[in-house]
């Protein structure tokens, strides 16, 4: 499956507006300035996901996800390796914690960072596609790469993937933004993308 | 009606704060938990702007995000670490409290409009426990580091103690055997000369005197090395006084003084020096190095053998001296143990000359002190080459 150039350009624009908005919000609350970049946006097969989130199946991931219903059904997720997530949170909060594990304080901070990024992206998407969503509360989970899609229900063959880079104090922290639609919704999304990209 | 009452009772019994505001931040609902938590009763705050009680709700940094909820955007999460005093009551009751706050869109009775549901979870205690755990972790880590440092110091001390003990054993062994034994024969020969000179032929007397001279020289050389080495073990024991001097001249002078030893075994010593400028080193130390290596070469070279001494520039910074013999040579194990105090033993020379292995320890330390390097190339039966470098100028 392929997106047309117009569809792809429109999607890129949505993501870039969303990312710009999240950087703006983030920089008002964090101690160290954040630069956000999305170097690539891809339409990927769900089967390829494992390779992207970690070649090693034992990589532990920190995931902030949010489900949505309404005109379209699906979920968005911001995924980091747990090591990257801890590093990012500590840089953002100038935390000098010694323990290298996710604790409740780091979790709630990461939840907010994820919430800001996901809100901006999905909010922009909803706005530009003139689509009404109802959202669940953002959820944090730690899991192995192989379990990332456990309990996500029926997924179509494809999903939207965007590599996301957080640059904080000369540190580049990589994460991934993922947008999953449920089976019927994916086609509707592509149709909407087509309709609005033409406009 | 009954159902609404029941729902309110349910929300009031939650161990989290719930508040509902409309798009102009007017409080529509305030649960019992919020009353207890903030000290503000529902009757006081309801229908009034939330910002009048909690100033954070007037700040743009928050209103910008909260307002998106009224447009049906996703929930807003405010974590305690970023927003420590987000909900701070004017009566100071919440001064040291931290909360995780979530603000979600709530469908309003008006078509297409949203109110905002604010949920507040007090995380003060769990944050405090985490801080405490972290402090304990930090302290434990520091304790481990301190313990590791002490352990490492103890190990260093133990190693130093063993070295000193080996040194002491070696000293006692040298004094007890190597220094004492020659005196037994020296005294024996001198007693013969003193007690019965008339019974000994003139030729025999000359032989005895020559043996006495050799024995005394060897013992003196040993004593000198012993003192040099012992001095080096004491901090500041040997003064290092480098000067620029002509290496060839010193080499020739040392070889000249040792000629008699070589002549006795009919060993030829050949010196070849190429473009050696002055070196920058301690002359006394260089003399001791040369004396020891050359005397070893004589000791382990067969009678009528040959010792080749070369000196030239190694590179722009160093000169080298190489002393090569065609004597007995050494196996790798012997070479490996040459500079180990506890293992440095000396084999008898080709003419049964005695030694202690101390000379090479002195050489190694003096070469190090002069910022040079010592290299030994040898194999059993094929002779040995001792090559060391000296700096051409002050480094």
Contacts between the chains, C-beta under 8 A, distances in Angstrom:
chain1	res1	chain2	res2	distance
A	25	B	64	7.3
A	25	B	65	6.3
A	28	B	61	4.8
A	29	B	61	6.7
A	29	B	82	4.9
A	29	B	83	7.2
A	30	B	82	7.2
A	66	B	74	6.2
A	66	B	75	7.8
A	68	B	74	7.7
A	93	B	81	5.2
A	93	B	82	7.1
A	95	B	81	7.8
A	97	B	134	5.5
A	98	B	134	6.5
A	98	B	137	5.4
A	98	B	138	5.1
A	98	B	141	6.0
A	99	B	133	7.6
A	99	B	134	6.0
A	99	B	137	5.3
A	103	B	130	5.4
A	103	B	133	8.0
A	104	B	123	7.2
A	104	B	126	5.5
A	104	B	127	7.6
A	104	B	130	6.3
A	105	B	80	7.3
A	105	B	81	5.9
A	105	B	127	5.8
A	105	B	130	5.2
A	108	B	77	7.9
A	108	B	79	4.2
A	108	B	80	6.2
A	108	B	81	6.9
A	108	B	100	5.0
A	108	B	123	7.0
A	109	B	79	4.8
A	109	B	81	4.6
A	109	B	82	6.5
A	111	B	77	5.4
A	111	B	79	6.3
A	112	B	77	4.5
A	112	B	78	6.4
A	112	B	79	4.1
A	112	B	82	6.0
A	115	B	74	7.4
A	115	B	75	7.1
A	115	B	76	6.8
A	115	B	77	3.9
A	116	B	65	8.0
A	118	B	74	6.8
A	119	B	68	7.1
A	119	B	73	6.2
A	119	B	74	4.5
A	119	B	75	7.7
A	119	B	76	7.0
A	122	B	74	6.0
A	123	B	68	6.4
A	123	B	73	4.4
A	123	B	74	6.1
A	126	B	72	7.9
A	126	B	73	7.5
A	132	B	72	6.6
A	133	B	72	7.5
A	133	B	74	7.6
A	134	B	72	7.9
A	134	B	105	7.8
A	135	B	73	7.9
A	135	B	74	4.1
A	135	B	75	6.0
A	135	B	104	7.5
A	135	B	105	7.5
A	137	B	75	5.5
A	137	B	77	8.0
A	137	B	102	5.9
A	137	B	104	6.5
A	138	B	74	7.7
A	138	B	75	6.7
A	138	B	77	5.9
